[in-house]
Amino acid sequence: MSAQNLVIIDTGCANLASVRMAFERLGVTPLVSRNAADIEQADKLILPGVGTAVAAMRNLNERGLVPLIRAAKQPLLGFCLGMQMLAEASEETMAGEDDNSGALIEGLGIVPGKIRLMEVGNLRLPHMGWNQIVHDETHPLLAGIPSGSYFYFVHSYALEVTGATLATCDYGSPFTAIVGRDNFFGAQFHPERSGSAGARLLQNFLDL
């Protein structure tokens, strides 16, 4: 699979080195780019994200990436905030922007559902560390990843469980751990920090 043209979309809000190195360990050297031609010609796309939904969506809009992502025909995988941006909307607001309280931030609208503050009871937020995913799917993205496998999470907001949910995780209440709709996929956890299970997920994505 080393001949694949894999593009990591440069969202301007992510530390891309660890993502790039995770694919290099699998024999693929990705290109980090926000250039329209690179994105359109890629075999596969990665949408990373770190930070807040407000800043991330602002960056996508300022870089002209929203229509490019929505029009993508090749398999695309979003990580963490990158997955959350695929949803219809998010109730997350940027620290200090209290005027936005109660207002939903528009997402890419590619997968169904909204991003909500996690309901965790007496547990701590953010949800940080290793947790298990649960699935009964035969989707090729989950090949060789048994239900109950552990992945590494860092987040306080999560996608509600919908008909596009491929795997769930529970932290106080269930949320979407992996989502899929047509050629678009998302993982709430960090595959690049999730050991052999994360590497298998990335390889499965390359094999789609």
N, C-alpha and C positions, 0 to 999 in steps of 0.2 A: 504493500500500500504506500510505499515511500514516494511514488510518483504523483500522489494526490496533491492537488492545488488547494491547500487549506488556508483560509484567510481569517485571522482574528480581527474583528471590526474594532478599530481604534475609537472607542467612545470617549476618550479623554478623562475617564474617571475610574481607571483600574490600573493596578500593578500587574502588568502583563507578563513579567519575566517568568513567574512560576507556571503560568498557563503555557507559555511557549515551551518551557523546558519539559513539561509533562508530555507534550506531543513529540518533542525531540527524542525522549526516551523510548517512544514507540516507533521511531524511525521516520517521522514526518517533520519536515522543517516548515513551520507556518510563516506566512507573511502577515505582518501587522500593518493594516492600512485603513484609511477612510476614503480612499479613492474609488469613485463609482465604477470605473472599468475593472479594477481589481475585484471588487465585491461581486459584480455581475458575472465575471468569468470564473469565479471560484467553483471548485467541486463541492466544497463544504464550507460552512461559515460558523464561527464562534462569536457569541455576543456576551462578553464579560461585563461585570459591573461591580463597583465598590462605592459605597457612600449612600447618598439619599436619592430617593426617586425624583425629587424636584430637580436636583442638580443633573442627574443622569438624563432625564427627558429634555431638559434645557440644552444639554450638550448635543444630544441626538438631533434636535431641531436646528440648532445653530450650525451643525456640520452637514445639514441636508441629508441625514441618514435615514430619517423616518420613512420616506417613500421607497427608498432602496430596500430596507428591511422588509417592509410590508409586501413588496413585489417579489421577494426572493422565491425562486423555484427549487433551489437545491436544499439539501438538509441543513438546518440551522439549529445549533444548540446554545441555549443561554445558561449561564452559571449565576447562581445567587441573585443579586440585583438584576443581572441580565435576564434571568428567567422572569422575575417580577415585572419587568418592563414589557414582556409579551402579553400581559393580562390587560383587561379592559380599563382598569383604573386602580389607583392606590389611595388609601387614606393617610399615608405617611406625609408629614410636612417637614420642611427643613427647620432645624433648630433656629429659633429667633424669628421665624416667620409666623407669628401667632395669628396674623390676619387671615391666614389660610385655614385656621382650625375649622374642622367640619367639612371642608371642601375636598372633593376627590381630585386627585391629579390624573389627568388622562394618560392612559398607557397606549401601547401600540394596537391593542384590540385584536390580537391574533389568536389568543387562547381565551376561552370563556372564564369568567370569574373576576373577583376583585381581591386586591391585596389588603389584608386587615391586620391591625395590631393583634398579636397572638394573645389568646386567653389562656393564661398559664396557672391561674389560681395562686398558690403560695410559692410557686417556683420562680426562679430568677429570670429576668430578661437582661441582656439578650440570651437567647438559646444558643449556648456555645459549647461545643465539644462533640463527642461521638454519640450517635444515636442510630437506631435501627429503622430501616425502611421495610414496609410490608406491601406485598403485591401478590396477585394471582394471575399476572399477565404472562402471555407467551410472546410479547412484543420483542423483536430482535434487539432492541436497545437494552433489554434486561437479560439477554442470553448469558448463562453462566454466573448470574448474580442471584443467589437464592434469596427468597423472602427471609427477612431477619438479618440481612447483611448490614454492617455498620458503615456509616459515612460521617464526614466531619462538617458540622453546621456552625454558622455564626450569623444570627439574624434575630430581629425582633418582630418583623412583619412577615406574613406568609400568605400564600394563595389558598383560598378556601377550596374544599374538595368539590370537584365538578365531574361532569361526564368525560372530560378530557384527562382526568387524573390517571396516571399509570402506576404510581406508587404513593403511599402515604407514610407519614411519620407521626408520632404522638409525643407531644410535650405539653402536658396539661389538657390539650384537646387535639384531635387529628387535624393535619393540614396536608397540602399537596407537597410531596417530596420530589416527584418527577411528573411532568406534564407532557402531553403530546397531542398535536392537532395537525394532520396532514404532514407536511415536511418540517414543521416547527416543533422543537423539543426544548424542555427546560429542566434544570436540576437545581433545587433550592440549596443543596449542599455544595461543597467545593470538591469536585472530583480530583483536582490536581493535588489536594491535600489529604486524600482518602485512601492512600495505600493501594493495595492490589485490587480492591473492589473498584476504586475510582479509576485505576488504569484500565480495568476491564470495561467499564462504562465508556471510556474514551475510545477504546479499540472497537467496541461495538458500534459506536457512532461512525467511526472511520469505515466500518464494514457495511454500513447501510447502503 
